[in-house]
Amino acid sequence: MAALYQFLVRRGSLAVSPLQRVEVPRGRWLTEHDLLAHTRWGRQAQVVQRLELKLKVPRRLPKMVSSQDFHAFVNSIHQGQRANEDPTGLRDRAICLLLKEGGFRIGELLGWHLEDLAFGQGGVHVRFRPENANHARAKAGYGRDRFVHLPAELLGLLDIYLTEVWIEAQPRTDHVWLIKEVRAIPGARSARQ
């Protein structure tokens, strides 16, 4: 491979060879002696040189949604005159804002319990629970719980969701995010058929 890159540099196809000599510590794989090892004077070097491929990788950040586009999206989520008229609008709006502003993963967000919310401290505890009823889990493992501070506007929206939507839904669980059950209409054909 080194000969190919040297050839391309000589022809002018490449400005510099991406192969560079790097000093690495001598490992066990280099302890074998060749037939003429006894002719060398002194101790063997503790480092050896090896060719490594060094490619310059462009650092491009992924494209992000602009702030205007994100707020247009969040504002397009339907929300009735009162939060109780359309609970999913307020819930979905809060979820979108928390995912973006809080930097949560969806499993972390859906695994919240009421005891995780800390309005007095201005944030929420993200806890790993392997046995969640809704099967949502934080990605971090045991003992890697963390506290995330949230902006006051998000805490206010979360408070409105809890006091006007969550309580009115009369939940049977202490999960923060409720999903309204959709019951099939008798005699109607399923959409999956």
N, C-alpha and C positions, 0 to 999 in steps of 0.2 A: 504494500500500500504506500509506503514511504517513497518508493521509486516512482510510482505514478504521479504523486504530488510534485516531486522534484522535476519530472518531465514537463508537467503542466506549467510550472514556474519558468522553466527554461524556454518554453514555446511562447510564453507571454499570455497564456490563457488565465493564469492566476497571478495576482500580485505577490502574495505571500502564501507559503504552504501552511495549512491549518495544523500540521503535525509539529509538535514542539517536543524537545527533549526535556524531561522532568526528572529531577532527582527524587527517588523514592527509597525508603529504608530497605535494607536487605532483609528479605523474608526467608522462611524455611524453604520456599520453593527455589531459592537461589543458593542453597548451601551445598549442593552437589558440586564436586570438583571435576574439572575436565582432565584430560590426559596430561596436560602440561602444567597443571597447577603447582607442582613442586618446583618449577623453574622461576616462579615469581618471588621477588624479594619482599620481605616485610609482611605485615598482616593484610588480610583482605579488607577492602574498603567496606565501611558500614552502610554506604549508600551506593546505589547503582543508577544509571540513567536509563530511562525507558521512553519510548515515543508514545505520546498521547495525542489524540485528536482534540483540538481546541477550536470549536466552531463558535463564532460570534452569533448569539441568538438575539434577535431584536426584541427589546422589551416593549411590547405593546400592551397597554391595558385594554381590557374588554370595553366595548362601547357601553355607556350607561344611558339610561333614560334621563332626559333632561328634567329639571325640576318642574318646568311648566307642563310638560307632557304627563308627568306623574300626578301632579295636582289636578290636571284635566281628567285623568283617569279616575282618581279618587272622587272627584266631584260628580262624575257620571254615574257612580253607584247610587241607585235609587234610594232615597230616604224620604219617607212620608212627612206630612206636616208634624205629626208627633211620632216619637220613636216607637211607640207601641203599635202603630199602624203597619210598620214594616220593620220588624226586628232584624231581619237579615241584612237590610241596608246599613244600619248602624253597626252591626256586628262585623260585616264584611269591610266596611270603611275602617273600623278600628284595627282589624287584622292586617289590612294592607299597610296602614300607617305604622303599626308596630313592627312589621317585617322590615320595612325600609328604615325607619328612624331608630329602632332598637337593635337592628342587626341580628334578629333571631332567626334560627332555622325553623321550618314549619313544625317539626316534631317537638322542638322546645316550646313553641307557642301553644300547641294543642295539648301539651302535657301539663299546663298550669292548673293548679288547684287554688281555691280561695286563700288558703294559708300562705301561698307564695307571694301574694300581693302585699307590698309594704308601702302604703301611701304616706305614712309618716316619714319614712326614709327616702321617699321619692323614687321608688323603683320596684323591681320585682326580683325574686329569687328564682333562678333556673336550677331545678333539681333533677337528678337522674332517678327515674323510677322504673325499674324493670317490669313491674306488674301493674301498669296503668290499665284501667278498665277500657279506655278507648284505644289502647295499644300504641299510643304516641310516646316516643322516648326522646330524651335529649341525647345528642350524639356522644357527649363526654361520658366516661364511665363512672363507676362508683367513686365517691369522694371528690369529685371534680365539680361540685356545685359552685355557682357564682352568682353575684349580685349585679344587676344591670340597672343603672340610673336612667330614668326616662324624663323627657321634657315635660314641663307643667301642662302644656296643651294636651299631650297624649294621656297623661294621668287624668285630666279632666274628662276627656272623651271616654276613657275606661270607666271612670266613676259614673258617667251618664249611662253607659251600657249596663253596668251592674245594677244601678238603682231603678232604671226604667224598663229595661228589657229582661235582664236575667231574673230579677225577682218576680216580675209579672209572668214569666214562663213557668213558675212553680217547679223548679228543677228537682230531680230525684238524685242528683249527684253534686259533688262539690267542684266539678270541673268548671273553669271559667267560661269556656267556649261551648255553647249549646248548639246542637244541630236539630232543627225541627224535623220530626218524623213525618214522612210522606206516606200516607196510607193509600193503598190501591183502591180504586172505585170498583165495587162488585160489578161483574159483567163486562168491564172494560178490558181491552186487549193490552198486553204489556208492550212497552216500546221496544223491548229486546227481542220480541218474537220475529 
